[in-house]
Structure formats: structure tokens, C-alpha cells
Amino acid sequence: MARKIRFGDISTLLGDVKYPLERTAAAEEFADVTLVLADGEADLGNLISETTNETFDSAADIETALHNVLPRRAVGEPYQSDGDA
């Protein structure tokens, strides 16, 4: 079943899996998740597969990697507290 989640709420979702987690496994785990961004939507599994990390040791590792592949406008304006529009 497809899931939708706002980027600002992603920590909860990422915290539900066991780490360490390889990039390919993480991409498969979240392939059914649509990430709602400030400028539209994106497939979370695809975004994870675009990261350069081979392994994630924590949910924070995935969040950091996602920030590196998303354009700034996708997560909101600078200084916006929750990253959502």
C-alpha cells in the first residue's frame, strides 16, 4: 500500500527500520513512500537510491543524505522550521 509523508515528518518513518541498512535495501524498503515536499512530491525510494552512501547507520544518516540530493526549494525556504511549505 502506497504511503505519503511530509518531509518534516520523515524521522518517524525512518525510525521504524533496523540499522545498519544498505542503500539498496533502504530504497526498496521505502519504494512505496511518496515524500511530500515544499515544491511537489518525490518517490522516497528513488531519492535514497540517488544518495552516495553505501550504508546508513541511523535514520539521521538517511535524512542527511536526502538533504544532499534534494534542491533547497524542495525542503522549504531558508530558516523555515519544519521544512514544509
PyMOL Python script that loads the backbone (N, CA, C, O; Angstrom):
from pymol import cmd

cmd.read_pdbstr("""\
ATOM      1  N   MET A   1       0.833  -1.172   0.000  1.00  0.00           N
ATOM      2  CA  MET A   1       0.000   0.000   0.000  1.00  0.00           C
ATOM      3  C   MET A   1       0.884   1.244   0.000  1.00  0.00           C
ATOM      4  O   MET A   1       1.799   1.356   0.816  1.00  0.00           O
ATOM      5  N   ALA A   2       0.618   2.165  -0.897  1.00  0.00           N
ATOM      6  CA  ALA A   2       1.408   3.382  -1.013  1.00  0.00           C
ATOM      7  C   ALA A   2       1.179   4.278   0.202  1.00  0.00           C
ATOM      8  O   ALA A   2       0.068   4.390   0.720  1.00  0.00           O
ATOM      9  N   ARG A   3       2.258   4.904   0.633  1.00  0.00           N
ATOM     10  CA  ARG A   3       2.185   5.807   1.777  1.00  0.00           C
ATOM     11  C   ARG A   3       2.641   7.195   1.351  1.00  0.00           C
ATOM     12  O   ARG A   3       3.493   7.323   0.472  1.00  0.00           O
ATOM     13  N   LYS A   4       2.084   8.233   1.961  1.00  0.00           N
ATOM     14  CA  LYS A   4       2.515   9.608   1.738  1.00  0.00           C
ATOM     15  C   LYS A   4       2.933  10.185   3.073  1.00  0.00           C
ATOM     16  O   LYS A   4       2.267   9.987   4.089  1.00  0.00           O
ATOM     17  N   ILE A   5       4.050  10.907   3.058  1.00  0.00           N
ATOM     18  CA  ILE A   5       4.520  11.524   4.290  1.00  0.00           C
ATOM     19  C   ILE A   5       5.184  12.855   3.954  1.00  0.00           C
ATOM     20  O   ILE A   5       5.868  12.989   2.939  1.00  0.00           O
ATOM     21  N   ARG A   6       4.971  13.824   4.817  1.00  0.00           N
ATOM     22  CA  ARG A   6       5.626  15.122   4.643  1.00  0.00           C
ATOM     23  C   ARG A   6       7.095  14.996   5.025  1.00  0.00           C
ATOM     24  O   ARG A   6       7.454  14.224   5.914  1.00  0.00           O
ATOM     25  N   PHE A   7       7.938  15.762   4.343  1.00  0.00           N
ATOM     26  CA  PHE A   7       9.365  15.704   4.631  1.00  0.00           C
ATOM     27  C   PHE A   7       9.639  16.023   6.099  1.00  0.00           C
ATOM     28  O   PHE A   7      10.522  15.419   6.708  1.00  0.00           O
ATOM     29  N   GLY A   8       8.902  16.954   6.663  1.00  0.00           N
ATOM     30  CA  GLY A   8       9.102  17.328   8.060  1.00  0.00           C
ATOM     31  C   GLY A   8       8.780  16.219   9.049  1.00  0.00           C
ATOM     32  O   GLY A   8       9.177  16.295  10.212  1.00  0.00           O
ATOM     33  N   ASP A   9       8.068  15.190   8.606  1.00  0.00           N
ATOM     34  CA  ASP A   9       7.678  14.076   9.473  1.00  0.00           C
ATOM     35  C   ASP A   9       8.458  12.794   9.187  1.00  0.00           C
ATOM     36  O   ASP A   9       8.098  11.724   9.677  1.00  0.00           O
ATOM     37  N   ILE A  10       9.506  12.900   8.409  1.00  0.00           N
ATOM     38  CA  ILE A  10      10.209  11.706   7.933  1.00  0.00           C
ATOM     39  C   ILE A  10      10.962  10.957   9.041  1.00  0.00           C
ATOM     40  O   ILE A  10      11.180   9.750   8.928  1.00  0.00           O
ATOM     41  N   SER A  11      11.357  11.653  10.098  1.00  0.00           N
ATOM     42  CA  SER A  11      12.118  11.000  11.170  1.00  0.00           C
ATOM     43  C   SER A  11      11.376   9.812  11.761  1.00  0.00           C
ATOM     44  O   SER A  11      11.978   8.778  12.052  1.00  0.00           O
ATOM     45  N   THR A  12      10.077   9.960  11.938  1.00  0.00           N
ATOM     46  CA  THR A  12       9.270   8.871  12.496  1.00  0.00           C
ATOM     47  C   THR A  12       9.301   7.652  11.588  1.00  0.00           C
ATOM     48  O   THR A  12       9.496   6.530  12.054  1.00  0.00           O
ATOM     49  N   LEU A  13       9.110   7.870  10.305  1.00  0.00           N
ATOM     50  CA  LEU A  13       9.120   6.774   9.334  1.00  0.00           C
ATOM     51  C   LEU A  13      10.479   6.084   9.298  1.00  0.00           C
ATOM     52  O   LEU A  13      10.560   4.856   9.327  1.00  0.00           O
ATOM     53  N   LEU A  14      11.537   6.873   9.234  1.00  0.00           N
ATOM     54  CA  LEU A  14      12.879   6.305   9.150  1.00  0.00           C
ATOM     55  C   LEU A  14      13.281   5.593  10.434  1.00  0.00           C
ATOM     56  O   LEU A  14      14.131   4.702  10.410  1.00  0.00           O
ATOM     57  N   GLY A  15      12.686   5.975  11.540  1.00  0.00           N
ATOM     58  CA  GLY A  15      12.997   5.344  12.816  1.00  0.00           C
ATOM     59  C   GLY A  15      12.379   3.968  12.995  1.00  0.00           C
ATOM     60  O   GLY A  15      12.694   3.262  13.953  1.00  0.00           O
ATOM     61  N   ASP A  16      11.501   3.584  12.077  1.00  0.00           N
ATOM     62  CA  ASP A  16      10.806   2.297  12.183  1.00  0.00           C
ATOM     63  C   ASP A  16      11.565   1.115  11.575  1.00  0.00           C
ATOM     64  O   ASP A  16      11.062  -0.008  11.585  1.00  0.00           O
ATOM     65  N   VAL A  17      12.758   1.352  11.050  1.00  0.00           N
ATOM     66  CA  VAL A  17      13.526   0.256  10.444  1.00  0.00           C
ATOM     67  C   VAL A  17      14.784  -0.019  11.258  1.00  0.00           C
ATOM     68  O   VAL A  17      15.223   0.816  12.048  1.00  0.00           O
ATOM     69  N   LYS A  18      15.354  -1.197  11.055  1.00  0.00           N
ATOM     70  CA  LYS A  18      16.551  -1.613  11.783  1.00  0.00           C
ATOM     71  C   LYS A  18      17.800  -1.171  11.018  1.00  0.00           C
ATOM     72  O   LYS A  18      17.881  -1.339   9.801  1.00  0.00           O
ATOM     73  N   TYR A  19      18.752  -0.617  11.722  1.00  0.00           N
ATOM     74  CA  TYR A  19      20.017  -0.171  11.142  1.00  0.00           C
ATOM     75  C   TYR A  19      21.143  -1.027  11.678  1.00  0.00           C
ATOM     76  O   TYR A  19      21.011  -1.588  12.765  1.00  0.00           O
ATOM     77  N   PRO A  20      22.258  -1.152  10.948  1.00  0.00           N
ATOM     78  CA  PRO A  20      22.583  -0.502   9.670  1.00  0.00           C
ATOM     79  C   PRO A  20      21.748  -1.065   8.524  1.00  0.00           C
ATOM     80  O   PRO A  20      21.249  -2.189   8.575  1.00  0.00           O
ATOM     81  N   LEU A  21      21.618  -0.232   7.485  1.00  0.00           N
ATOM     82  CA  LEU A  21      20.791  -0.571   6.337  1.00  0.00           C
ATOM     83  C   LEU A  21      21.527  -0.153   5.070  1.00  0.00           C
ATOM     84  O   LEU A  21      21.928   1.002   4.929  1.00  0.00           O
ATOM     85  N   GLU A  22      21.701  -1.094   4.153  1.00  0.00           N
ATOM     86  CA  GLU A  22      22.361  -0.764   2.890  1.00  0.00           C
ATOM     87  C   GLU A  22      21.457   0.121   2.042  1.00  0.00           C
ATOM     88  O   GLU A  22      20.232   0.066   2.153  1.00  0.00           O
ATOM     89  N   ARG A  23      22.081   0.941   1.190  1.00  0.00           N
ATOM     90  CA  ARG A  23      21.328   1.871   0.346  1.00  0.00           C
ATOM     91  C   ARG A  23      20.275   1.149  -0.482  1.00  0.00           C
ATOM     92  O   ARG A  23      19.133   1.603  -0.545  1.00  0.00           O
ATOM     93  N   THR A  24      20.628   0.040  -1.117  1.00  0.00           N
ATOM     94  CA  THR A  24      19.661  -0.668  -1.964  1.00  0.00           C
ATOM     95  C   THR A  24      18.490  -1.202  -1.142  1.00  0.00           C
ATOM     96  O   THR A  24      17.344  -1.159  -1.587  1.00  0.00           O
ATOM     97  N   ALA A  25      18.779  -1.703   0.052  1.00  0.00           N
ATOM     98  CA  ALA A  25      17.714  -2.201   0.928  1.00  0.00           C
ATOM     99  C   ALA A  25      16.818  -1.058   1.399  1.00  0.00           C
ATOM    100  O   ALA A  25      15.600  -1.215   1.481  1.00  0.00           O
ATOM    101  N   ALA A  26      17.414   0.080   1.706  1.00  0.00           N
ATOM    102  CA  ALA A  26      16.628   1.248   2.131  1.00  0.00           C
ATOM    103  C   ALA A  26      15.737   1.732   0.995  1.00  0.00           C
ATOM    104  O   ALA A  26      14.576   2.077   1.213  1.00  0.00           O
ATOM    105  N   ALA A  27      16.281   1.757  -0.211  1.00  0.00           N
ATOM    106  CA  ALA A  27      15.493   2.191  -1.372  1.00  0.00           C
ATOM    107  C   ALA A  27      14.299   1.264  -1.585  1.00  0.00           C
ATOM    108  O   ALA A  27      13.201   1.725  -1.896  1.00  0.00           O
ATOM    109  N   GLU A  28      14.510  -0.030  -1.418  1.00  0.00           N
ATOM    110  CA  GLU A  28      13.411  -0.995  -1.557  1.00  0.00           C
ATOM    111  C   GLU A  28      12.398  -0.846  -0.425  1.00  0.00           C
ATOM    112  O   GLU A  28      11.189  -0.904  -0.653  1.00  0.00           O
ATOM    113  N   GLU A  29      12.892  -0.656   0.790  1.00  0.00           N
ATOM    114  CA  GLU A  29      12.020  -0.513   1.965  1.00  0.00           C
ATOM    115  C   GLU A  29      11.049   0.657   1.809  1.00  0.00           C
ATOM    116  O   GLU A  29       9.893   0.577   2.225  1.00  0.00           O
ATOM    117  N   PHE A  30      11.534   1.745   1.203  1.00  0.00           N
ATOM    118  CA  PHE A  30      10.730   2.963   1.108  1.00  0.00           C
ATOM    119  C   PHE A  30      10.239   3.245  -0.310  1.00  0.00           C
ATOM    120  O   PHE A  30       9.853   4.373  -0.618  1.00  0.00           O
ATOM    121  N   ALA A  31      10.251   2.240  -1.165  1.00  0.00           N
ATOM    122  CA  ALA A  31       9.818   2.420  -2.561  1.00  0.00           C
ATOM    123  C   ALA A  31       8.342   2.783  -2.669  1.00  0.00           C
ATOM    124  O   ALA A  31       7.926   3.386  -3.658  1.00  0.00           O
ATOM    125  N   ASP A  32       7.554   2.428  -1.678  1.00  0.00           N
ATOM    126  CA  ASP A  32       6.114   2.726  -1.726  1.00  0.00           C
ATOM    127  C   ASP A  32       5.756   4.043  -1.037  1.00  0.00           C
ATOM    128  O   ASP A  32       4.579   4.338  -0.830  1.00  0.00           O
ATOM    129  N   VAL A  33       6.766   4.829  -0.684  1.00  0.00           N
ATOM    130  CA  VAL A  33       6.528   6.078   0.041  1.00  0.00           C
ATOM    131  C   VAL A  33       6.676   7.270  -0.890  1.00  0.00           C
ATOM    132  O   VAL A  33       7.692   7.429  -1.566  1.00  0.00           O
ATOM    133  N   THR A  34       5.643   8.103  -0.913  1.00  0.00           N
ATOM    134  CA  THR A  34       5.703   9.368  -1.636  1.00  0.00           C
ATOM    135  C   THR A  34       6.032  10.440  -0.618  1.00  0.00           C
ATOM    136  O   THR A  34       5.327  10.613   0.376  1.00  0.00           O
ATOM    137  N   LEU A  35       7.104  11.151  -0.876  1.00  0.00           N
ATOM    138  CA  LEU A  35       7.549  12.210   0.012  1.00  0.00           C
ATOM    139  C   LEU A  35       6.937  13.519  -0.461  1.00  0.00           C
ATOM    140  O   LEU A  35       7.161  13.937  -1.597  1.00  0.00           O
ATOM    141  N   VAL A  36       6.169  14.167   0.402  1.00  0.00           N
ATOM    142  CA  VAL A  36       5.529  15.440   0.074  1.00  0.00           C
ATOM    143  C   VAL A  36       6.505  16.550   0.444  1.00  0.00           C
ATOM    144  O   VAL A  36       6.851  16.744   1.610  1.00  0.00           O
ATOM    145  N   LEU A  37       6.935  17.273  -0.587  1.00  0.00           N
ATOM    146  CA  LEU A  37       7.936  18.321  -0.433  1.00  0.00           C
ATOM    147  C   LEU A  37       7.301  19.695  -0.593  1.00  0.00           C
ATOM    148  O   LEU A  37       6.137  19.807  -0.980  1.00  0.00           O
ATOM    149  N   ALA A  38       8.057  20.726  -0.299  1.00  0.00           N
ATOM    150  CA  ALA A  38       7.562  22.094  -0.439  1.00  0.00           C
ATOM    151  C   ALA A  38       7.237  22.427  -1.887  1.00  0.00           C
ATOM    152  O   ALA A  38       6.371  23.262  -2.150  1.00  0.00           O
ATOM    153  N   ASP A  39       7.923  21.783  -2.832  1.00  0.00           N
ATOM    154  CA  ASP A  39       7.704  22.105  -4.249  1.00  0.00           C
ATOM    155  C   ASP A  39       7.105  20.949  -5.046  1.00  0.00           C
ATOM    156  O   ASP A  39       7.225  20.922  -6.270  1.00  0.00           O
ATOM    157  N   GLY A  40       6.465  19.997  -4.375  1.00  0.00           N
ATOM    158  CA  GLY A  40       5.849  18.876  -5.085  1.00  0.00           C
ATOM    159  C   GLY A  40       6.015  17.582  -4.320  1.00  0.00           C
ATOM    160  O   GLY A  40       6.049  17.574  -3.089  1.00  0.00           O
ATOM    161  N   GLU A  41       6.118  16.490  -5.054  1.00  0.00           N
ATOM    162  CA  GLU A  41       6.259  15.172  -4.450  1.00  0.00           C
ATOM    163  C   GLU A  41       7.389  14.406  -5.127  1.00  0.00           C
ATOM    164  O   GLU A  41       7.752  14.689  -6.269  1.00  0.00           O
ATOM    165  N   ALA A  42       7.940  13.428  -4.401  1.00  0.00           N
ATOM    166  CA  ALA A  42       9.006  12.590  -4.944  1.00  0.00           C
ATOM    167  C   ALA A  42       8.905  11.205  -4.321  1.00  0.00           C
ATOM    168  O   ALA A  42       8.400  11.048  -3.210  1.00  0.00           O
ATOM    169  N   ASP A  43       9.385  10.214  -5.040  1.00  0.00           N
ATOM    170  CA  ASP A  43       9.431   8.844  -4.559  1.00  0.00           C
ATOM    171  C   ASP A  43      10.628   8.699  -3.618  1.00  0.00           C
ATOM    172  O   ASP A  43      11.771   8.888  -4.033  1.00  0.00           O
ATOM    173  N   LEU A  44      10.369   8.369  -2.367  1.00  0.00           N
ATOM    174  CA  LEU A  44      11.438   8.279  -1.378  1.00  0.00           C
ATOM    175  C   LEU A  44      12.461   7.210  -1.745  1.00  0.00           C
ATOM    176  O   LEU A  44      13.661   7.425  -1.574  1.00  0.00           O
ATOM    177  N   GLY A  45      12.014   6.078  -2.240  1.00  0.00           N
ATOM    178  CA  GLY A  45      12.953   5.027  -2.641  1.00  0.00           C
ATOM    179  C   GLY A  45      13.907   5.497  -3.719  1.00  0.00           C
ATOM    180  O   GLY A  45      15.102   5.206  -3.661  1.00  0.00           O
ATOM    181  N   ASN A  46      13.393   6.222  -4.707  1.00  0.00           N
ATOM    182  CA  ASN A  46      14.253   6.757  -5.771  1.00  0.00           C
ATOM    183  C   ASN A  46      15.253   7.760  -5.226  1.00  0.00           C
ATOM    184  O   ASN A  46      16.421   7.750  -5.612  1.00  0.00           O
ATOM    185  N   LEU A  47      14.799   8.629  -4.327  1.00  0.00           N
ATOM    186  CA  LEU A  47      15.708   9.612  -3.740  1.00  0.00           C
ATOM    187  C   LEU A  47      16.830   8.931  -2.971  1.00  0.00           C
ATOM    188  O   LEU A  47      17.991   9.326  -3.081  1.00  0.00           O
ATOM    189  N   ILE A  48      16.491   7.916  -2.201  1.00  0.00           N
ATOM    190  CA  ILE A  48      17.515   7.195  -1.441  1.00  0.00           C
ATOM    191  C   ILE A  48      18.512   6.540  -2.383  1.00  0.00           C
ATOM    192  O   ILE A  48      19.710   6.526  -2.102  1.00  0.00           O
ATOM    193  N   SER A  49      18.036   6.000  -3.495  1.00  0.00           N
ATOM    194  CA  SER A  49      18.947   5.350  -4.446  1.00  0.00           C
ATOM    195  C   SER A  49      19.895   6.350  -5.107  1.00  0.00           C
ATOM    196  O   SER A  49      20.936   5.952  -5.630  1.00  0.00           O
ATOM    197  N   GLU A  50      19.554   7.638  -5.093  1.00  0.00           N
ATOM    198  CA  GLU A  50      20.417   8.674  -5.666  1.00  0.00           C
ATOM    199  C   GLU A  50      21.503   9.140  -4.706  1.00  0.00           C
ATOM    200  O   GLU A  50      22.399   9.882  -5.108  1.00  0.00           O
ATOM    201  N   THR A  51      21.443   8.724  -3.456  1.00  0.00           N
ATOM    202  CA  THR A  51      22.449   9.152  -2.485  1.00  0.00           C
ATOM    203  C   THR A  51      23.767   8.425  -2.733  1.00  0.00           C
ATOM    204  O   THR A  51      23.811   7.424  -3.449  1.00  0.00           O
ATOM    205  N   THR A  52      24.834   8.937  -2.137  1.00  0.00           N
ATOM    206  CA  THR A  52      26.154   8.332  -2.325  1.00  0.00           C
ATOM    207  C   THR A  52      26.523   7.362  -1.203  1.00  0.00           C
ATOM    208  O   THR A  52      27.525   6.655  -1.303  1.00  0.00           O
ATOM    209  N   ASN A  53      25.728   7.323  -0.148  1.00  0.00           N
ATOM    210  CA  ASN A  53      26.009   6.416   0.963  1.00  0.00           C
ATOM    211  C   ASN A  53      25.792   4.972   0.532  1.00  0.00           C
ATOM    212  O   ASN A  53      24.797   4.656  -0.121  1.00  0.00           O
ATOM    213  N   GLU A  54      26.709   4.110   0.891  1.00  0.00           N
ATOM    214  CA  GLU A  54      26.526   2.680   0.644  1.00  0.00           C
ATOM    215  C   GLU A  54      25.703   2.054   1.764  1.00  0.00           C
ATOM    216  O   GLU A  54      24.912   1.138   1.535  1.00  0.00           O
ATOM    217  N   THR A  55      25.901   2.562   2.981  1.00  0.00           N
ATOM    218  CA  THR A  55      25.220   2.048   4.166  1.00  0.00           C
ATOM    219  C   THR A  55      24.782   3.214   5.041  1.00  0.00           C
ATOM    220  O   THR A  55      25.479   4.223   5.152  1.00  0.00           O
ATOM    221  N   PHE A  56      23.620   3.061   5.659  1.00  0.00           N
ATOM    222  CA  PHE A  56      23.120   4.045   6.610  1.00  0.00           C
ATOM    223  C   PHE A  56      23.157   3.416   7.993  1.00  0.00           C
ATOM    224  O   PHE A  56      22.641   2.316   8.194  1.00  0.00           O
ATOM    225  N   ASP A  57      23.768   4.115   8.951  1.00  0.00           N
ATOM    226  CA  ASP A  57      23.860   3.604  10.313  1.00  0.00           C
ATOM    227  C   ASP A  57      22.717   4.074  11.200  1.00  0.00           C
ATOM    228  O   ASP A  57      22.530   3.561  12.303  1.00  0.00           O
ATOM    229  N   SER A  58      21.951   5.052  10.720  1.00  0.00           N
ATOM    230  CA  SER A  58      20.847   5.589  11.514  1.00  0.00           C
ATOM    231  C   SER A  58      19.875   6.341  10.613  1.00  0.00           C
ATOM    232  O   SER A  58      20.161   6.605   9.446  1.00  0.00           O
ATOM    233  N   ALA A  59      18.723   6.679  11.178  1.00  0.00           N
ATOM    234  CA  ALA A  59      17.745   7.495  10.450  1.00  0.00           C
ATOM    235  C   ALA A  59      18.347   8.854  10.105  1.00  0.00           C
ATOM    236  O   ALA A  59      18.074   9.405   9.039  1.00  0.00           O
ATOM    237  N   ALA A  60      19.158   9.389  11.002  1.00  0.00           N
ATOM    238  CA  ALA A  60      19.797  10.684  10.759  1.00  0.00           C
ATOM    239  C   ALA A  60      20.704  10.627   9.534  1.00  0.00           C
ATOM    240  O   ALA A  60      20.810  11.609   8.799  1.00  0.00           O
ATOM    241  N   ASP A  61      21.359   9.492   9.306  1.00  0.00           N
ATOM    242  CA  ASP A  61      22.206   9.339   8.116  1.00  0.00           C
ATOM    243  C   ASP A  61      21.379   9.461   6.840  1.00  0.00           C
ATOM    244  O   ASP A  61      21.809  10.099   5.879  1.00  0.00           O
ATOM    245  N   ILE A  62      20.196   8.853   6.828  1.00  0.00           N
ATOM    246  CA  ILE A  62      19.339   8.937   5.640  1.00  0.00           C
ATOM    247  C   ILE A  62      18.851  10.367   5.455  1.00  0.00           C
ATOM    248  O   ILE A  62      18.843  10.875   4.334  1.00  0.00           O
ATOM    249  N   GLU A  63      18.444  11.023   6.539  1.00  0.00           N
ATOM    250  CA  GLU A  63      17.969  12.408   6.433  1.00  0.00           C
ATOM    251  C   GLU A  63      19.051  13.320   5.870  1.00  0.00           C
ATOM    252  O   GLU A  63      18.779  14.148   5.000  1.00  0.00           O
ATOM    253  N   THR A  64      20.266  13.172   6.358  1.00  0.00           N
ATOM    254  CA  THR A  64      21.373  13.987   5.860  1.00  0.00           C
ATOM    255  C   THR A  64      21.610  13.720   4.386  1.00  0.00           C
ATOM    256  O   THR A  64      21.800  14.655   3.607  1.00  0.00           O
ATOM    257  N   ALA A  65      21.600  12.465   4.000  1.00  0.00           N
ATOM    258  CA  ALA A  65      21.814  12.110   2.595  1.00  0.00           C
ATOM    259  C   ALA A  65      20.710  12.686   1.716  1.00  0.00           C
ATOM    260  O   ALA A  65      20.981  13.139   0.604  1.00  0.00           O
ATOM    261  N   LEU A  66      19.470  12.674   2.200  1.00  0.00           N
ATOM    262  CA  LEU A  66      18.363  13.243   1.428  1.00  0.00           C
ATOM    263  C   LEU A  66      18.534  14.743   1.242  1.00  0.00           C
ATOM    264  O   LEU A  66      18.261  15.271   0.164  1.00  0.00           O
ATOM    265  N   HIS A  67      18.981  15.428   2.281  1.00  0.00           N
ATOM    266  CA  HIS A  67      19.233  16.867   2.153  1.00  0.00           C
ATOM    267  C   HIS A  67      20.285  17.140   1.081  1.00  0.00           C
ATOM    268  O   HIS A  67      20.250  18.181   0.425  1.00  0.00           O
ATOM    269  N   ASN A  68      21.209  16.219   0.904  1.00  0.00           N
ATOM    270  CA  ASN A  68      22.259  16.398  -0.101  1.00  0.00           C
ATOM    271  C   ASN A  68      21.778  16.162  -1.525  1.00  0.00           C
ATOM    272  O   ASN A  68      22.392  16.672  -2.461  1.00  0.00           O
ATOM    273  N   VAL A  69      20.700  15.406  -1.722  1.00  0.00           N
ATOM    274  CA  VAL A  69      20.204  15.149  -3.082  1.00  0.00           C
ATOM    275  C   VAL A  69      19.008  16.017  -3.458  1.00  0.00           C
ATOM    276  O   VAL A  69      18.677  16.135  -4.638  1.00  0.00           O
ATOM    277  N   LEU A  70      18.364  16.621  -2.476  1.00  0.00           N
ATOM    278  CA  LEU A  70      17.207  17.473  -2.760  1.00  0.00           C
ATOM    279  C   LEU A  70      17.642  18.923  -2.956  1.00  0.00           C
ATOM    280  O   LEU A  70      18.518  19.409  -2.241  1.00  0.00           O
ATOM    281  N   PRO A  71      17.035  19.617  -3.920  1.00  0.00           N
ATOM    282  CA  PRO A  71      17.315  21.048  -4.039  1.00  0.00           C
ATOM    283  C   PRO A  71      16.717  21.785  -2.841  1.00  0.00           C
ATOM    284  O   PRO A  71      15.743  21.318  -2.251  1.00  0.00           O
ATOM    285  N   ARG A  72      17.282  22.911  -2.484  1.00  0.00           N
ATOM    286  CA  ARG A  72      16.838  23.667  -1.314  1.00  0.00           C
ATOM    287  C   ARG A  72      15.340  23.970  -1.364  1.00  0.00           C
ATOM    288  O   ARG A  72      14.656  23.881  -0.345  1.00  0.00           O
ATOM    289  N   ARG A  73      14.829  24.328  -2.543  1.00  0.00           N
ATOM    290  CA  ARG A  73      13.409  24.694  -2.643  1.00  0.00           C
ATOM    291  C   ARG A  73      12.485  23.512  -2.334  1.00  0.00           C
ATOM    292  O   ARG A  73      11.310  23.712  -2.025  1.00  0.00           O
ATOM    293  N   ALA A  74      13.002  22.294  -2.414  1.00  0.00           N
ATOM    294  CA  ALA A  74      12.178  21.113  -2.138  1.00  0.00           C
ATOM    295  C   ALA A  74      11.849  20.973  -0.660  1.00  0.00           C
ATOM    296  O   ALA A  74      10.803  20.432  -0.302  1.00  0.00           O
ATOM    297  N   VAL A  75      12.733  21.456   0.190  1.00  0.00           N
ATOM    298  CA  VAL A  75      12.518  21.319   1.631  1.00  0.00           C
ATOM    299  C   VAL A  75      12.066  22.614   2.278  1.00  0.00           C
ATOM    300  O   VAL A  75      11.965  22.681   3.503  1.00  0.00           O
ATOM    301  N   GLY A  76      11.792  23.642   1.493  1.00  0.00           N
ATOM    302  CA  GLY A  76      11.258  24.886   2.026  1.00  0.00           C
ATOM    303  C   GLY A  76      12.246  26.027   1.949  1.00  0.00           C
ATOM    304  O   GLY A  76      13.379  25.876   1.490  1.00  0.00           O
ATOM    305  N   GLU A  77      11.790  27.152   2.404  1.00  0.00           N
ATOM    306  CA  GLU A  77      12.607  28.356   2.399  1.00  0.00           C
ATOM    307  C   GLU A  77      13.653  28.282   3.506  1.00  0.00           C
ATOM    308  O   GLU A  77      13.443  27.610   4.516  1.00  0.00           O
ATOM    309  N   PRO A  78      14.790  28.976   3.318  1.00  0.00           N
ATOM    310  CA  PRO A  78      15.783  29.032   4.391  1.00  0.00           C
ATOM    311  C   PRO A  78      15.144  29.556   5.679  1.00  0.00           C
ATOM    312  O   PRO A  78      14.300  30.451   5.644  1.00  0.00           O
ATOM    313  N   TYR A  79      15.547  29.001   6.788  1.00  0.00           N
ATOM    314  CA  TYR A  79      15.081  29.353   8.129  1.00  0.00           C
ATOM    315  C   TYR A  79      13.653  28.891   8.421  1.00  0.00           C
ATOM    316  O   TYR A  79      13.088  29.251   9.453  1.00  0.00           O
ATOM    317  N   GLN A  80      13.076  28.112   7.539  1.00  0.00           N
ATOM    318  CA  GLN A  80      11.738  27.565   7.791  1.00  0.00           C
ATOM    319  C   GLN A  80      11.903  26.404   8.758  1.00  0.00           C
ATOM    320  O   GLN A  80      12.733  25.525   8.526  1.00  0.00           O
ATOM    321  N   SER A  81      11.140  26.383   9.824  1.00  0.00           N
ATOM    322  CA  SER A  81      11.400  25.447  10.910  1.00  0.00           C
ATOM    323  C   SER A  81      11.122  23.989  10.583  1.00  0.00           C
ATOM    324  O   SER A  81      11.881  23.122  11.018  1.00  0.00           O
ATOM    325  N   ASP A  82      10.063  23.679   9.834  1.00  0.00           N
ATOM    326  CA  ASP A  82       9.731  22.270   9.647  1.00  0.00           C
ATOM    327  C   ASP A  82      10.003  21.739   8.254  1.00  0.00           C
ATOM    328  O   ASP A  82       9.740  20.566   7.989  1.00  0.00           O
ATOM    329  N   GLY A  83      10.521  22.562   7.353  1.00  0.00           N
ATOM    330  CA  GLY A  83      10.875  22.086   6.027  1.00  0.00           C
ATOM    331  C   GLY A  83       9.712  21.853   5.105  1.00  0.00           C
ATOM    332  O   GLY A  83       9.894  21.264   4.039  1.00  0.00           O
ATOM    333  N   ASP A  84       8.527  22.285   5.463  1.00  0.00           N
ATOM    334  CA  ASP A  84       7.353  22.108   4.621  1.00  0.00           C
ATOM    335  C   ASP A  84       6.770  23.460   4.267  1.00  0.00           C
ATOM    336  O   ASP A  84       6.866  24.417   5.036  1.00  0.00           O
ATOM    337  N   ALA A  85       6.165  23.527   3.095  1.00  0.00           N
ATOM    338  CA  ALA A  85       5.528  24.777   2.680  1.00  0.00           C
ATOM    339  C   ALA A  85       4.173  24.902   3.326  1.00  0.00           C
ATOM    340  O   ALA A  85       3.472  25.889   3.103  1.00  0.00           O
TER     341      ALA A  85
END
""", "prot")
cmd.dss("prot")
cmd.show_as("cartoon", "prot")
cmd.util.cbc("prot")
cmd.orient("prot")
